[in-house]
């Protein structure tokens, strides 16, 4: 595998290679492979699911390449063996994750939201966040509330509903994240949250023009800033 745009190795440590090999072993019975080029735009150790989404895309790409049509259930089973969040990226949008997160039930999609992502230069290892013991386990009520009403909420209601149990651990391990959160709030976002295991923080903006304005105010050395829009779908074949 060849990787562009990142120093990420293209060997067996790469989740894309693991996904391709798993598909070849389980579906092709070891009788096929693929030459893969990865254009890596999402930063490493950023808490944005870059590796997991790439792995999901690889499974779907291998299925398309070989015309195996194994179905979503089989792809999801393979995806879960690669990582708890990999199955989500097969469908994307809004979803309810149970088990260890690998059992994904789609929810009604919310309308497009405008966000501002801010990532400090230094990344953060997901295993380190979990080993810290500083995360918070929730009782699931917040997720139930989100599932029942998010599709009809405006941007302010949606921003106020967000919760990430890993956020306390991320803030403790990456103190600079707190300054990003404070700066986003001062710049005018409706709410902030750590993305995944961090250290990226996102702020919810009231519309695309506002997201671009806030992003311009957040740019400074040591931070990568991205105004983005949410998607209602997962990986797409183009």
N, C-alpha and C positions, 0 to 999 in steps of 0.2 A: 504494500500500500504506500502511496505517496501522499504526503501532507503538505498543503500550501497555507501560508499565512500564520504559521505557529511552529515553535520548536518541538511540538508534540511528536514523540517517536511513532513510527509506523510499524512497530513490531507487535509481538504477542501481548504486550502490556496495554495496548490500545483497545478500547472497548469495541471499536468498529471491527478490528481483526477478530476479536473474540466472538462477536456476533456472526461474522461471515463463516468462521470455522464451526460454530455451533450449528448453523443452518446446514452447512455441508455435511456434517456428521449425522445430524438427526433426520434431515429430509432427503438429502442426496445420497445418503449412505456412503459418504466419503468419495464420491465419484465426480465431484465438480468443485470449482472455485471461482474466483473473480479477481480482476485487476481493478482496484478501487483508488480513486483520487478524492481526497478530502479537502475541501476548502474551509479552513477553520477560522470563522469570524468571531464566535462567542469566546470570550476570554476563559483561560483555564482557572480552576479553583475559584470560581466566581459565584457558585450557588444558583446558576441559571439553567442547569440541566443540559448543557451543551453536549457532553459525552453520551448521556442517556438518549437524547433525541437523535444523535448520529447513529447510535446502535439500533434504535427502532427503525430508522430509515434504511439501514443496511439489511435488516431482516426483510422488510417490504421490498427492497430493491432486488434481493436474491430471489424472492418468490416471483417477482415480475420477470427477472432475467431468465429463469429456468421454466417459467410457465407452470409452476407446480400447484398453484392455487390451493394452498394448504388451509386457507380460511383464517378468520380472525382469532378463533379460539386457539388454534395451534400457534399462531404468531404470538399471541399473548402469553401462552405457556412458555415459549422460548424466551420471550422478552423478560419474564419474571425471573428466569434463571440468570439473567445478566445483571439485574438490579431492580430494586423495588419500584422505582419510578419509571422504568423503561416502558412498561405496558401503557402508561398514560399517553405517551407520545404517539401511539398508534392511532388514537382518536382525538386527543387534545380537547380544546374547549373547556367547559366546566364539567367536573366529574367528581364523584364520590369514591374515595379510595378506602377499602377495608382490608382486613388481614394485616399484612405489613405494608400495605399500600398498593400491592400488586393486583388486587381485585378491583377493577375499575367499572363503575356504573355511570354512564353519561347523564348529565343534568341539563335542563333547558339552558341554552346559551344566553349569557347576558349580552347586552349590546356592546359595541366596540368601546373600549376605554383607552384614554391617553395616559401614558406613564412616562416618568423620567427615571432612568436607571443610572445610578452612580456607583462605580466600583473603584476602590482604592487600588494602587498598584500592587500591593502585596496580597496574594491570594490566601485562601484558608482551606485547609484539608477537611473534608466532610468527616472522615473517621475521627479526627481530632475533636471536632465539635461534639460528636456522640460520646467519645471517651471522657469528655470534661465533666459529665454528670450535671451540668448547669442548665440543661434544657428543662422545659415544663411539659408534663404530660397532661392533656386536657381530658375532660369527660365526654367530649364529642358534641356537647350541646351547641357550641358555636357553629360547628359544621352543619348540624341539623337546621339551625336558623338560616344559615346561608343557603342550604339546599332548598328550603321552602320559599325563600323570597327574593333571592339575588337577581333573578331575571327581570324583576319589575322595579328595582331600586334605581334612583338617580346616582350620579357620581359620588355625592357626599355620603349618602346612605351606604353605598357599596364600600367606600373607603373606610368608613367607621366599623364595618363588619369584619375586617380582615384580622387574622390572628396567625401567628407562627410560633409554635412552642420551642423552636430552636433559637429564636431571637435572643433570649437572655444569655445563652452560651456564646453566641456570636459577638454580642456586645462586650462580654467579658474577655474573650480571646482576641478581639480586634477592636481596641478602644477607639481607633480612628473612625469606626463606623458611627459612633455617637455624634461626632461632629458633622458627619454627612446628614444624619437624621435631623439634627438641629438646623443645619443650613437649608435643607429642603423645606422644613416647616416655615422658616423665616422668608423663604422665596415665594411661598404662597400655595404649596400643595394642600390638598384636602385631607391627606393622611399619608403615613409612611409605614413601611414594613421591610424587614430583612427578607431578601429573596432566597428561598431554600436554606442552605446552611451558611450562606453569606460568603464573603463580606459585602456583596452588592446590596444596596438599599434601593427600593423604588418608591417614588412618590406618585400619588394619583393626582392628575391635573384635570381641571374643568375644561376639557376640549383640547384639540390638537394645537391650536395657536398658542394656548396657554402653556402647553408642554414644551413647545419650542422656546418660548420666552424664558421659562424657568431653567431649561437646559442651558441656555446662553449665560444665565446668571451663575450657574454652578460650575462652569468650566474653570479649572485652575490646575497647575502642575501637580501631578501625583494622583489625579482622579480621571477616570474615563467616564464620559457622560454620553448617554444615548436616549434621545426622545423616541419612544416607540408606541405602537398600538397593539392592543390585545388581539388574539385570533380566536375564532370559533371552531377551528379545525386543528388536527394534528399534522403530521407529515403529509406532503402532497407529492404526487407523481406529476412531473411537468415534462 
